[in-house]
């Protein structure tokens, strides 16, 4: 039932308080008309006695307590979805910004989605090839997984996101695959970069883009990932497509959460973020997955820039608890002009074992990954030792490991932004590097693989 009120008593930041209301529910869609006749959309954030606290997605600029009309619609916030959205660009609230007309929705769906029944979840076990060696070999992305990128200010996470979105595919399968890309709080320059990259590569026709810019209302960032995931779920579970959803930057999203919490005078949690941030992030990340009986799947790569490169920061810390691993970008590798600067040592994909091996990638994948990791870790340890005692004090074998670490970064980690390596090419480079070590040092690789792939 639609109800209209003119009893606005307070306007604070993105929030508005309406008195003398009745029958109002949490999450209810609100339409607000300000003194100038402009229509704004909001959502009920809190109800108490005869009061309702509303958050306006376009901000409260131009609204006052005397000439503002508030209409409670009795509905939740929904977005119109359609396969026509592929190849289109929308703002953070789901409105077209590419100059083309509005889409004709096939369905209207609540942006908050529905939780996937744990019993109905299908365990992820299909390899997704990104064309990036450090991901495909060491931290394999599996279909239906949620695997974030931990970055830092100034690191090329946007380039890596664009490269993954452009190159990702399901190996050896002719299936419908698409990307839903949602950016929150990015600059106009970054938005143009993503748009140009997708258009130049021809991938835009297979991408749905949502762009919330830095000069857009911060409150809009709260709904941007939810709208994107609603579209992704529709394409995955209703249209049998395999969807990769990239969300960048989750740090900007969490800053908006903190802004709202401060406006509501809530008791702050760690570093001023609201105590419910874990639950809020989980409501986004847990929308990834595959469902039994459904052909489609939804894979997530959230990207967050860690303040001060601090991996213990609340945003990175809570994200790590909810998701199934992480890619960590290294500032040291970036200083060496290595792209993509993925540090394989703190990186992890907890579902990697389910998506690799015979029939999925190659039988030697797991062994090669473990051996590469161990050899690189030893080379890094020796670098620290060399800084103290010098190279002259090292044994011949230690020098080989030191050389291996340098070659690993220069030939394996480093690849061109436009370079798309398949898993066979990635494994071939890995074996070239491992062949620089004596066979006796390959203790994590089965003898049959050494005999087949080791290069004398």
N, C-alpha and C positions, 0 to 999 in steps of 0.2 A: 504493500500500500504506500503510495507517494504522500509524503508529508512535507509542508513548507513552513519555515520559521524565519523570523526576523529578530531573534533574541540573542544575537552574538554579543557576548560580554567581554571577550578578550581575544586579542590577536598577538601572537608571540612567535617570531621566527616563521617556520613553516606550519605552525599550529594555530588552530582557532577553537575557541570554547563557545558552545551554544547552550543556553539555559532553557529550562522548562520544556524539555523534550520527553517523549514517551514512546515506548515500543521500538527503540533504536537498538540495533545489534552490532557487535564487534565485526569489523571488516566490511560493513555496509557501504555501498557506493553513494557518494554525495555530489550534488551539482550546486555550485556556488555562483551567484550572480553579484558582481560588485557594483559600486555606485555608478561606474561608467557603462554598465550593461555588459561587461565582458563575462563570459562563462568559463568557469574553472571546475576541474574535477578533483575530488578528494576522496578520502576513505576514513571511516570511523576507526580511530586508534584506541579509544578507551571510552567506556560508559560508566557513570557513577550517579546513583539516585536519578535526578532529573537533568543531568548534564551529559554532554557528549564532547569529546575531544577529537577534532578532525585534523588530519594532515592533508594539505593541498599539494598536489604534485607539480603545479605550476608556480608555487610560492604564493605568499600573501600580499605581495605588492599591489597597492591600489584598493585594498579592502579596508573597511573600518567597522566600527560597532554599531553604526546608526543606519547605513543605507545598504547593507548587505543582506541578500536573501539566500537562505540555505534550504535545499530540497533533499530530503532523504528518500532514496528510490526504492528501498527494500530489496535491492539486489546486490550481489558482490561484483567486484571489478572483473570484467570479462574482455577477451580479445577475440576478434574475428580471425579465423584461420582458413587457409586455402593453399593448394599447391601452386596457385598463381604468385605466391610470395617468393618463390625461388627466382633469383636474379634481381630482386628488388632491395631497395635501401630505405630504412625507416628510422625515425628518431627514437629516442629512449622510451617514448610513450606509445610507440607503435603506429605513428602517422607517417605516410609516405613523404620522403624528402628528395626523391629522385626525379621529380617533374612528371611522373606518370600518374594516372588517376588512381583513386582508392580501389582496393581490391574488393571483389564480391565474395564475402565470406561464405564458406560451406558450413561452418559451425561457429557458435559463440561459446568459448570455453573459459571457465574461471582460471585466472592467472596463477592461483595458489596450487593448482593441481591436486592430485590425490596420491596418497602414499601407496607405494607398491607393496602388496602383501608379500612378506618374506618367503612364504611357501611357494608363491608364484614366480619368484625371481629365478632366472636361469643363470647358472654360474658362468661368468665370462671365460671364454677359452679360444677366441678367434683372433689371430694376429692381425694388427693394423700396421701396414708399412707406411712410415712417414717420409722415407727417403733421407732421414738424418741418422748417420751411423751410430752416434753415441746413444740415441734413443732406441733404434731398432735392435742393436746388438746387446747393449748393457742394461737398458731400462725399457724393455719392450712394452708398447702400448697394446692393450687387449680390448676387443670390442665389448662395450658395456662397462668399462672401467672409468673411474674418476681419478685422474693423475695430474696434479698441478705443476706449474713451473714457478719456482721460487727465484725471483730476480732481485734487482736493486736499481736505484735511481741511475739513469744513464746507460744501463746495460741494454743490449739489443733484443729484449724480449718481444717487442712488436714485430721485428723482422722474423724472429723464429716462429711467432704465431702465424704470420702471413705465409711463411714457407710451409709450415705443417698443413695449414688450411688448403694451400694450393696443391700439395703433393700427396696428401693422405689418401690411401685406398686399401681395400681388402684384397690381399694377395690371391691371385689365381681364381678370382670369383667375378663373374659378370653380374653384379648386383647393384641395385639403386643406392647410390651413396651421395650424400650432400652435407654441407657445412652450415651450421647456424652460428653466426658470429655476433657477439654482443660486446660493445665497448662502453665503459662507464667513466666519465670524467676525463676524457682524452681531449687534446688540443685540436684545433682546426687542421693544423699541419699533419698530425697523426691520422686524423680521419681521411684527409686527402691521400695520404700514403697508402692506407688500406684499400681505399676505393680504386686508386690508380693501379695497385699491384694486382687486384683481382680482375680489373678490366683488361690490363695488359696481357695477363696470362690466359685470358679466356675462361677463368674459373668462376667469374661473377654469376654466370647463368646457373651455377650449381650452389650458390651461396645465398643465404638470407642474412642481411646485415641490419643490426640495430646500433645506432650511434647516439650516445648521450655525451654531449660535448661539455667541456669544462665551464662554459658560460651558460649552460642550461641549469635550471634549478637543481640543487643538490638532492632534493627530495625525490626527483624523478629517477635517480639512480637506484632507489629502493625497488621500483617496479620493473626496471629494464631487464635484469637477468630472469625475472619470473615470466615476463612476456616472451622472451627468447626461448626459455625452456618449455613454455606451453606450446609454442609453434613446433619446437623440436619433438615433443612428445606426440603431437598430432601426426607429423610426418613419419615418425618411427612406428608408432603403434596402430595408426589408422591407415597409413599409406604404405606400410611394409618397407620403409627406407631405413638404411643404416646412417645415422646422423652423428656427426662429430660437432659438439658444441664447444666453442672457445669463448671464455669469459675473461675480459681484461678491462680494468684492473680491479681486482677484488679489494685492494687497499682503499681505493676511492669509495667503493661501496661501504666498507666498514667505517670510513670517516663520516659518511652520511648517517649511518646508524648512531654514531657518537653524537652528531649534531642534534638529532631528534631527541636522544636521551637527555642531553643537556637542556634542551628547550622544555622538556617535561619535568625538569628538576629531579631526575632520578638519581639514586645513590650510585656513583660510578664504581666500576670494577677495575680490573688491571689497566693501568695507564689511561684511565678515563673512559674506556669502552664499556658499554652496558654489560651487565652480568649475564644477559640472555644471548650474547653474541654467538656462543657455541651452538645453541639451538637454532638461531636464525640462519647461520651458515649451513647447518645440517639440513635445513628445509630446502636449500638450494642444491647442495652436493648430492644428497640422497635421491635426487630425481634422475640420476644416471642409472642405467642398467638394461637388462634384457628380460623379457617376460615369456614364460613357457606358453607355447601355443601361438606366439606372435613372431612373425618373420623379421620384423625390424628390431633395431637396438639404438640406444642413446649413450654415446661416450662423451665424457667431459674432460676438457683441459682448462681449468681455471688458472689465471695468471695473477700473481701478486708481487708487488715490489716491496721488499722488506725494508722498513725504515732503518737507516744506518747499517744496512746489510746484516741485520740481527735476526738470525734464524730462530731465536727464542722469543721474538716479539709475539704478542698475543695473536695477531692475525695469522702468522705463519704457524705458530704453535698449535692453535685450534684447528687450522686447516689440515695439518699433519695427522691429527688424531682422527679426523673424519674420513679423509681420503686414503687411497691405497698406494702410498708412496709419494715421490716428488722428483722432478728434475731440478737441480740446483745450478744456477749460472754463477760463474766465477769471475770476480773482478780482476784477479791476477792474469787469467787467460785473456781477458778482454784487453788488458794493458799490453799484452804481447801481440795484439791484433789477430788473435785466433777467433774465428767465427765458425760455428756457434760456440760460445764459451761455456759449454756444459762440463761441469766437474763431475766425473763419473763416481768419485769416491763417496761423497755424501748422498748421491742420488740413489733412488731405489724404486723398483716396481714390484709390489708384493704379489701381483698376479702373473708375473712374467712366466713362471714355470708352466702355467696352464696354456699359454699361447704359443709356445715354441716347440721345436723338436720335429720328429719324423711326420711328414704329411702336412705340417704347418709352416715351418721354415726349412730347417735342415737338421739332420740328426746330431751334428757336432756343435750346434748353436750354444747349448748350455755349457759344455766343456770349454769352448773357446772364450765365452764371456767370463767364466770364472778365472781362467788362466790370464786373460788380458788384465782383469781387475787386479789380481795378485801381483803381476809383474809391474804394473804401473804404480801400485802402492809401494812396492819395494823401491822403485826408482825415485819416488818422491821422498821417501825416508833418507835415501842416500844423498839427495840434494841438500837436505838439512845438515847431514854429516859433513859434506864437502865444504859447507860454509864455515865449519869449525876447524877441520884438519887439512883441508885441501885435497885435490884430486890425486896427488902423488902418493898418498897413503892408502889408496884403494887397491884391492886385488883386481885381477883381470876380469873376473866374473862380475864384480861390482860395477866396473866400468861399462860392461855390456848392459846391465840393468839401467844405468844412468843414461846411456845412449838410447835405450828402449823408451824411457819416459819422454825424452826429447822428440823422438820419431813418432811416438804415439800422438803427442799433441800436434805435431806439424803435419802428419800424413793421415791420421785417422780422425781426430777431433776436428781439425780444420777442413772445411769444405766450403765451396762457393755458395752464395745465397741462391743461385739458380741451379745448383747441382742436385740432382735427384738420384741417389744411389739405391738400387734395389738390394735386397738382403744378400744375394749372391756376391755382389760387388763388395759389400761391407765385410762379409766373411773372408773374401779373397784378400783384402787389405790387411785384415787381422792376422791371417796366416803368414803373409809376407813379413809382418813385424815379429810374430812369434818365432819364425824361422831364423831370426837373428840370434836367438838364444839356443844353447845346447839342448839336444833332445832330452837329456837327463833332468833338465829344469822344468819340463812340461809335465809336472806331477798331477795336474788336474785334468789332463786330457787322456782319453783312452788310447791304447796303443794302436788300435785299428784306425783311428782318425789321424794319428801322427804319421802312420805309414801311407795313408792316402793323400794327405794334404801338406805335410811338411816339405819345404823346399830346400834341398841340399845346396 
